[in-house]
Amino acid sequence: MLDRSSQSPTTHIPTDALSEVLQDFRLSGVNYGRCELRHPWSLAFPQQQLLRFHFVSEGPCWIHTDALGWQGLQSGDLVLLPQGVEHRLASNPDVVGDCLKSCQVTKLGDNVCEVVKEGTGATSTLFCGSMALGANALNPLIALMPPIIKGCDVAGNDPIVSPLLAAMTVEACQPQIGSATVLSRMADVLVARLIRCWVNCSGASTSGWLTAIRDPHIGRALAAMHRNPGHDWTLETLAAVAGQSRSIFAERFSAILGEGAARYLARLRMQLARELLGQNRSVAEVASQLGYESEASFARAFKRITSLSPGVVRRINSGRTDMEFGL
């Protein structure tokens, strides 16, 4: 049914499959920026594949998204944009344009910078960043999340969020040696907790990825596939992991996720393949890691699902550069 691999399956699949997947939650800090901006200012952030966040240490600050329009942010607010949707930050909704070219940008390290816009208006102090998920297992979860999440909206469901926001406010308003590094570490923890909190507070449903991963049978099979996507999974071996018969497992999997296990696994492998190709891995190496018998069979599967060849994706990713100051 599925492509072959010499790898051995994961031997331990816990009862709580959601915890199994979430324990792989790792955020790779791509870049961060501490911003001191004098009114009037406005910054445009285009759509990107990376997760974004903005922490307002000191206002004024407004955020605009196509889905929700303009929203005012207060000092101590944090917003998370899980899918990196296009948006704009501004000191006031009436401010137009993008002031980045008039800002002074100073690199404070490999992935941290300081952005300053001089002027006579009120000062806004922000800490912003882009980060990538360290585990492809969470891609389906991120796709389910809303385009924007406010930290204050979930703070009541996690007693750690409010103290973290307060600590980030102090660190951002009173910068000292190493403040940017401390802020980036706190941001990693805060973002991870916000995502976990959203998962815990999400409503019940009868279908979809969250329902599947929480299912006592289907969830175990999903966790196994995510832990070892290159293994030689068949419908029989997945059903055995799920503790169900082949027919019952296949029917239940399709009913919850809207596609068969073979299709789901193929898409999961291609998501991981894109990440690996973006790391300048060779096509042959990626094919082998994901359990394909040959580079040609992998290339055919990749093009069938993504409509692009692995070589094209690899060239596109290798020529891609980070944004000017990494926000």
Summary of the structure (lengths in Angstrom):
residues: 327
radius of gyration: 21.9
end to end distance: 43.2
largest distance: 70.7
contacts: 1038
relative contact order: 0.17
helix: 44%
strand: 20%
